[in-house]
Amino acid sequence: MAAVTRPRLATFTAQGATNGATRYGAVTDAGIVDLSARFGQTFPTLREAIADGALMKLADDAAGRSSDVALDTVTWQPPIPAPEKIICIGINYPDRNAEYKDGKDAPPYPSMFMRTPRSFVGHDTPLVRPKASPQLDYEGEVVIVIGKPGRHIAERDALDHIAALTLCNEGTIRDWVRHAKFNVTQGKNFDSTGSLGPWLVPYTDEAQIADIALTTRVNGETRQSDRTKRMIFSFRYIINYISTFTTLVPGDVIVTGTPTGAGARFDPPRFLKPGDLIEVEADGLGILRNGVVDE
């Protein structure tokens, strides 16, 4: 059976064509159909389109149109501009839990932390290894983007609140996640150490997310590989749990956990260095690709 080709909606800037303004559009093999030109007054960004439930409307409008922007002129941006919340789930694959070698079973509730938008770059933009530490690490993850607001969302209804999917390299400064006794905030929020993208793929049904193959490669070598059907905490449960303590709103980003195989777990550790190329790939979502440079 042929693979399903799903719409891809991206946020970008482009040389010349958009005068440096941030735009959004539908990605094709030939380029990008600039949907900001057609819908910008109604939906200034993809966040407003998500809130209106209009992602498929945008995709349908772009179908059959010629591209307006060449891909080689594009600077990719994280797909959701200024999300209200970026919530990250930790230790959500069985082998990842085993890495801690503490003899404990999987925890009854998910670990989580927040990240700032400034800590992420887009596709094909280098991650920045900061002056403060050489311990920049990679973590490939599947991301769900909330489309319908809610609080105390029941698991049976949770997937109705997903608007789209994308990918994340949840880059981490390893020694800075150990600066304090109870938190990882510092090591997870250095500027430009992670990435989101390349685009949003609108969510359609549970089959789309039930068993996604997720792989992370560094310089072509596979470092992480697992499937979402093995997650400790399902997409349904994550939405249910988070919405117990906070209201989820359109455009909220939930980063759902990384498999085993991050650089810190090798002996000796294999942290990222300038010139490395990291690729996070998932079924139906494409490839999120980033290099590395020093601050």
C-alpha positions in Angstrom: 0.0 0.0 0.0 1.3 3.4 -0.9 2.2 5.8 1.9 -0.3 8.5 2.6 0.9 12.0 1.6 -0.3 14.3 4.4 -0.4 18.1 4.2 2.6 20.0 5.6 2.2 23.5 7.0 5.3 25.5 7.9 6.3 28.9 9.3 9.2 30.5 7.5 11.0 33.6 6.3 12.4 33.8 2.8 15.1 35.8 1.0 13.5 38.5 -1.1 10.1 37.1 -1.5 8.7 38.1 1.9 10.9 41.1 2.7 12.1 39.3 5.8 8.6 39.0 7.3 7.6 35.7 8.9 5.0 33.8 6.8 3.3 30.5 6.7 2.4 28.2 3.9 1.9 24.7 2.6 5.1 22.8 1.7 5.3 20.9 -1.6 8.2 19.1 -3.3 8.6 22.2 -5.5 8.4 24.9 -2.9 6.0 26.6 -0.5 2.5 27.9 -1.3 2.4 31.2 0.6 -0.9 31.0 2.5 -0.2 34.2 4.5 -0.8 36.1 1.3 -4.3 34.6 1.1 -5.3 34.2 4.8 -3.1 36.5 6.7 -5.8 39.0 7.7 -7.9 36.2 9.2 -5.1 34.1 10.6 -2.0 36.2 11.2 -0.1 33.0 12.2 -0.7 29.2 12.2 -1.6 29.6 15.9 -4.8 31.5 15.0 -5.6 29.0 12.2 -5.3 26.2 14.8 -7.6 28.0 17.2 -10.2 28.3 14.4 -9.8 24.6 13.4 -8.7 25.7 10.0 -5.5 23.8 9.2 -7.2 21.5 6.7 -8.9 24.5 5.2 -5.5 26.0 4.6 -4.2 22.7 3.2 -7.2 22.3 0.9 -6.8 25.8 -0.5 -3.1 25.1 -1.3 -3.8 21.8 -3.1 -3.2 22.2 -6.8 -1.7 25.7 -6.5 1.8 26.4 -7.8 4.5 27.2 -5.2 5.3 30.9 -4.5 8.6 30.4 -2.6 11.6 28.2 -3.5 12.8 25.9 -0.8 16.4 27.0 -1.1 15.5 30.5 -0.2 13.7 29.6 3.0 14.7 29.9 6.7 12.5 27.6 8.6 11.0 28.8 11.9 9.4 26.7 14.7 5.9 26.1 13.4 4.0 27.7 16.3 5.0 31.3 17.0 5.0 32.2 20.7 3.0 29.3 22.1 1.5 29.9 25.5 3.0 26.7 26.8 5.8 24.2 25.8 5.4 21.2 28.1 8.0 18.4 27.9 7.5 14.9 29.1 10.5 13.0 30.5 11.3 9.3 30.8 8.4 8.1 28.6 9.9 4.9 27.0 10.7 1.7 28.9 14.3 1.5 27.9 14.8 5.2 28.8 13.5 4.4 32.3 16.0 1.5 32.5 18.9 3.8 31.7 18.6 5.3 35.2 19.7 1.9 36.7 17.9 2.7 40.0 16.1 -0.6 40.1 12.7 1.2 40.0 9.8 0.4 37.8 8.3 3.0 35.6 6.9 5.9 37.6 3.1 6.1 38.2 3.0 9.7 36.9 4.9 11.5 34.1 7.9 13.7 34.8 7.6 17.0 33.1 9.1 20.5 32.7 8.6 23.6 30.7 10.7 25.2 28.0 10.7 28.7 26.6 10.2 29.4 22.9 13.6 31.1 22.7 15.3 27.8 23.5 14.2 26.4 20.1 15.2 27.0 16.5 13.6 25.8 13.3 14.6 23.1 10.8 18.0 23.4 9.1 19.1 26.1 11.6 22.1 25.1 13.7 21.8 24.3 17.4 24.1 26.5 19.5 26.5 24.9 21.9 26.8 27.5 24.7 29.9 29.0 26.2 28.9 27.7 29.6 29.2 24.0 28.8 30.4 21.6 26.1 27.7 19.0 27.1 25.1 19.7 24.4 23.0 16.5 23.9 20.2 15.5 21.5 16.8 14.0 22.2 14.5 13.1 19.3 10.7 13.3 20.1 7.3 13.4 18.7 5.3 16.5 19.4 1.5 17.0 19.7 0.0 20.5 19.2 -3.2 21.3 21.0 -6.1 22.6 18.8 -9.1 22.7 21.1 -9.0 24.3 24.6 -9.8 22.2 27.7 -9.4 21.6 31.4 -10.0 18.2 33.1 -10.1 16.5 29.7 -11.1 12.8 29.9 -8.9 10.3 28.2 -11.7 9.2 26.0 -11.9 12.7 24.6 -8.2 13.6 24.7 -7.4 13.0 21.0 -10.1 15.4 19.9 -8.0 18.2 21.4 -5.0 17.5 19.0 -4.6 19.8 16.0 -1.3 18.7 14.6 1.9 16.8 15.0 5.5 17.8 14.5 9.0 16.8 15.7 11.5 18.0 18.3 15.1 17.7 19.0 14.9 18.5 22.7 18.5 19.6 23.1 19.8 19.5 26.6 22.9 20.9 28.4 23.6 17.8 30.6 25.7 19.2 33.4 23.2 22.1 33.9 20.3 19.8 34.5 22.2 18.8 37.7 22.9 22.2 39.1 20.0 22.0 41.6 18.5 19.2 43.6 14.9 19.1 42.2 14.8 20.7 38.7 16.2 20.5 35.2 15.0 24.0 34.1 18.4 25.5 33.5 19.8 22.7 31.3 16.6 22.6 29.2 16.4 26.3 28.4 19.6 27.6 27.0 18.9 29.8 23.9 18.8 27.9 20.6 19.8 24.5 22.0 16.7 22.6 20.7 14.6 22.6 17.5 11.0 22.2 16.4 9.6 21.4 13.0 10.1 21.2 10.1 6.3 21.7 9.8 2.9 20.8 11.2 1.1 17.7 9.9 -2.6 18.1 10.7 -4.0 15.3 13.0 -6.7 13.2 11.5 -7.3 10.0 13.5 -5.7 7.7 16.2 -4.2 5.4 13.6 -1.9 8.3 12.6 -0.2 8.3 16.0 -0.7 4.8 17.4 2.6 3.3 16.3 4.9 6.0 14.9 8.5 4.9 14.3 10.9 7.5 15.8 14.6 7.6 14.9 17.4 10.0 15.8 20.7 9.9 13.8 23.9 11.8 14.4 26.2 12.1 11.3 24.2 9.3 9.8 24.6 6.9 12.7 21.3 5.8 14.4 21.5 6.6 18.0 17.8 6.4 19.0 15.0 4.2 17.7 11.6 3.3 19.2 7.9 3.4 18.5 5.1 5.4 20.1 3.1 2.3 20.9 5.7 1.6 23.6 5.4 4.9 25.4 4.8 4.5 29.1 2.3 7.3 29.1 0.0 7.4 26.0 -1.0 10.6 24.1 -4.5 10.3 25.7 -3.1 10.0 29.2 -0.6 12.9 28.8 -3.4 15.3 27.7 -5.7 14.1 30.5 -2.9 14.5 33.1 -1.7 17.9 32.0 -5.2 19.3 31.7 -5.8 18.4 35.4 -3.6 21.2 36.6 -3.6 23.7 33.7 -6.0 24.7 30.9 -4.7 23.6 27.5 -5.2 26.2 24.8 -4.8 26.2 21.0 -1.1 26.2 20.0 0.2 24.6 23.2 3.1 22.3 22.4 3.5 19.0 24.2 6.9 17.2 23.6 6.1 13.6 24.4 9.4 12.0 25.5 12.6 10.6 24.0 13.8 6.9 23.5 17.0 5.5 25.0 20.3 6.4 23.3 21.1 10.1 24.1 24.7 11.0 24.0 25.0 11.2 27.8 24.3 7.5 28.1 27.4 6.3 26.2 30.6 5.5 28.0 32.3 7.8 27.4 29.5 10.3 26.7 29.1 11.4 23.1 28.0 15.0 23.2 27.4 17.1 20.2 30.1 19.3 18.7 30.3 21.9 15.9 29.9 20.3 12.5 27.7 17.5 13.7 24.4 16.9 11.9 21.4 15.6 13.8 18.3 14.1 12.1 15.1 13.3 13.9 12.8 11.2 11.7 9.3 9.9 12.3 6.6 8.1 10.2 4.5 10.6 8.4 6.2 13.6 9.9 9.4 13.9 7.9 12.9 14.7 9.0 13.9 17.5 11.4 17.6 18.3 10.6 20.0 20.6 12.5 23.7 21.2 12.5 25.7 22.5 15.5 27.8 25.7 16.0 29.5 27.2 19.0 28.0 30.3 20.7 
